[in-house]
Amino acid sequence: MTFTMHAAKAMAAAMIISLPLLSGCGKNLGGYDYDESDARMSATAYPATAINVTRVKINSENREGNQTLGAAVGGVIGGVIGSTMGRHTGRTLATLGGAALGAAAGAGAGELASHQTGLQITVQYDDGAQEVIVQGTEPAIYAGQRVTVLVSPNDQRRVVPEN
C-alpha cells in the first residue's frame, strides 16, 4: 500500500489533533462531577470550613493502559507517515524509524493523560473535627471558605462551596 505525502500530512495532523483527546481517558474528580451510578443517590451534607487547600497531582489508576494505547496509536501512525519517505531500503528504515518515534511520542502523550491536578482540602467541621479530602480542581475552593462536605452512601466525599 502506498500513501501519498498529502495522506501522510493528513494523518500527522489527525494524530496531533487527537492527542489532547487522550486527556479524556482520565476520570473527572471535581466536586461537581458525578458518575451515572451517583444519580438519584442521596448524600449527607455536613457544613464545614476549608482551613487549608493545597494543589496536588492525581495519578490515573489506568496509567499503563493510557501509555500502551498511546504507544500503539503513535507507532501505527508514525510507521504510516515514515512509509511515505525514501525508496527501497530507505523507505523501510523511515517506516521503522517513524514507528519508533511515533510509539515514543504516543506513550509520552498517554503518560501526560494519566495525571490531573487536584486539590487536597483540609476541612474543619462545625463540631471541631478535621478531615482531609482530595478531589479535582472544580469547583474552586480556598482556605477560609464555608463549604459543604457531601458524603455518599458508599462513603465517598466531595467538597462544594456553601450556597
C-alpha positions as CSV (number, residue, x, y, z in Angstrom):
1,M,0.0,0.0,0.0
2,T,1.4,3.4,-1.0
3,F,0.5,6.6,0.8
4,T,1.0,10.0,-0.8
5,M,2.7,12.8,1.1
6,H,-0.7,14.5,1.3
7,A,-2.2,11.5,3.0
8,A,0.8,11.3,5.4
9,K,0.3,15.0,6.3
10,A,-3.4,14.5,6.9
11,M,-2.6,11.5,9.2
12,A,0.0,13.6,11.1
13,A,-2.5,16.4,11.5
14,A,-5.1,13.9,12.8
15,M,-2.6,12.5,15.3
16,I,-1.7,15.9,16.6
17,I,-5.4,16.9,16.9
18,S,-6.3,13.6,18.6
19,L,-3.5,13.8,21.3
20,P,-5.5,16.2,23.6
21,L,-8.4,13.7,23.5
22,L,-6.3,11.3,25.5
23,S,-6.8,13.5,28.4
24,G,-10.4,12.3,28.3
25,C,-9.1,8.9,29.4
26,G,-8.9,10.1,33.0
27,K,-11.9,10.3,35.3
28,N,-13.0,13.8,36.3
29,L,-12.8,14.1,40.1
30,G,-14.2,17.6,40.8
31,G,-16.8,18.3,43.4
32,Y,-19.5,18.7,40.7
33,D,-18.5,15.6,38.7
34,Y,-20.9,12.7,39.1
35,D,-20.9,9.2,37.6
36,E,-24.1,7.8,36.2
37,S,-24.3,5.5,39.3
38,D,-24.3,8.5,41.5
39,A,-27.5,9.9,40.1
40,R,-30.6,9.5,42.2
41,M,-28.5,8.7,45.3
42,S,-28.8,10.6,48.5
43,A,-25.8,12.2,50.2
44,T,-25.5,13.5,53.7
45,A,-24.4,17.2,53.9
46,Y,-22.1,18.4,56.6
47,P,-21.3,22.2,57.0
48,A,-17.6,23.0,57.4
49,T,-14.8,25.5,56.7
50,A,-11.9,24.8,54.4
51,I,-8.9,25.6,56.5
52,N,-6.1,24.6,54.1
53,V,-6.1,23.9,50.3
54,T,-3.1,22.5,48.5
55,R,-2.7,21.7,44.8
56,V,-1.7,18.0,44.3
57,K,-1.2,15.6,41.3
58,I,-3.8,12.8,41.0
59,N,-2.5,9.8,39.1
60,S,-4.8,7.6,37.0
61,E,-5.4,4.0,38.0
62,N,-5.1,3.2,34.3
63,R,-1.8,4.8,33.8
64,E,-0.1,1.9,32.0
65,G,-3.2,1.4,29.8
66,N,-3.0,5.0,28.6
67,Q,0.7,4.6,27.8
68,T,0.1,1.4,25.9
69,L,-2.8,2.8,23.9
70,G,-0.8,6.0,23.1
71,A,2.3,3.9,22.0
72,A,0.2,1.7,19.8
73,V,-1.6,4.5,18.0
74,G,1.5,6.6,17.7
75,G,3.5,3.6,16.4
76,V,1.0,2.9,13.7
77,I,0.6,6.5,12.6
78,G,4.4,7.1,12.7
79,G,5.0,4.0,10.6
80,V,2.5,5.0,8.0
81,I,4.0,8.5,7.8
82,G,7.5,7.1,7.6
83,S,6.5,4.7,4.8
84,T,5.9,7.7,2.6
85,M,9.5,8.7,2.7
86,G,12.5,7.4,0.8
87,R,12.8,4.4,-1.6
88,H,13.6,0.7,-1.1
89,T,15.9,0.3,2.0
90,G,15.5,4.0,2.9
91,R,11.7,3.6,3.0
92,T,12.0,0.6,5.2
93,L,14.3,2.5,7.6
94,A,12.0,5.5,7.5
95,T,9.0,3.3,8.3
96,L,10.7,1.7,11.3
97,G,12.1,5.0,12.5
98,G,8.6,6.6,12.1
99,A,7.0,3.8,14.0
100,A,9.6,4.0,16.8
101,L,9.3,7.8,17.1
102,G,5.5,7.7,16.9
103,A,5.3,5.0,19.6
104,A,7.6,7.1,21.9
105,A,5.5,10.2,21.3
106,G,2.3,8.3,21.8
107,A,3.5,6.7,25.1
108,G,4.5,10.2,26.3
109,A,1.1,11.6,25.4
110,G,-0.5,8.6,27.3
111,E,1.6,9.4,30.3
112,L,0.5,13.0,30.3
113,A,-3.1,11.9,30.0
114,S,-2.6,9.8,33.2
115,H,-2.4,12.8,35.5
116,Q,-4.7,15.6,36.6
117,T,-4.3,18.5,39.0
118,G,-6.3,18.2,42.2
119,L,-6.9,19.8,45.5
120,Q,-6.1,18.4,48.9
121,I,-8.7,20.2,51.1
122,T,-8.5,20.2,54.9
123,V,-11.9,20.9,56.3
124,Q,-12.9,21.6,59.8
125,Y,-16.5,20.6,60.7
126,D,-18.6,22.8,62.9
127,D,-18.0,20.3,65.8
128,G,-14.2,20.9,65.5
129,A,-13.3,17.6,63.8
130,Q,-11.0,17.9,60.8
131,E,-10.7,15.8,57.7
132,V,-8.6,15.9,54.5
133,I,-10.3,15.3,51.2
134,V,-8.7,15.1,47.8
135,Q,-10.7,15.9,44.7
136,G,-10.4,17.7,41.3
137,T,-9.9,21.4,41.0
138,E,-13.6,22.3,40.2
139,P,-15.3,23.9,41.9
140,A,-12.6,26.3,43.2
141,I,-12.2,26.0,46.9
142,Y,-10.0,28.4,49.0
143,A,-8.9,28.5,52.6
144,G,-11.3,30.2,54.9
145,Q,-14.3,29.4,52.6
146,R,-17.5,28.0,54.1
147,V,-18.1,24.6,52.3
148,T,-20.5,21.6,52.4
149,V,-19.0,18.1,52.6
150,L,-21.2,15.7,50.8
151,V,-20.9,12.0,51.9
152,S,-22.4,9.4,49.7
153,P,-23.8,6.0,50.9
154,N,-20.5,4.3,49.8
155,D,-18.5,6.8,51.9
156,Q,-17.2,8.9,49.0
157,R,-16.7,12.6,49.9
158,R,-16.8,15.8,47.8
159,V,-16.4,19.4,48.9
160,V,-18.6,22.1,47.4
161,P,-19.0,25.8,48.2
162,E,-21.7,26.5,50.7
163,N,-24.7,28.1,49.0
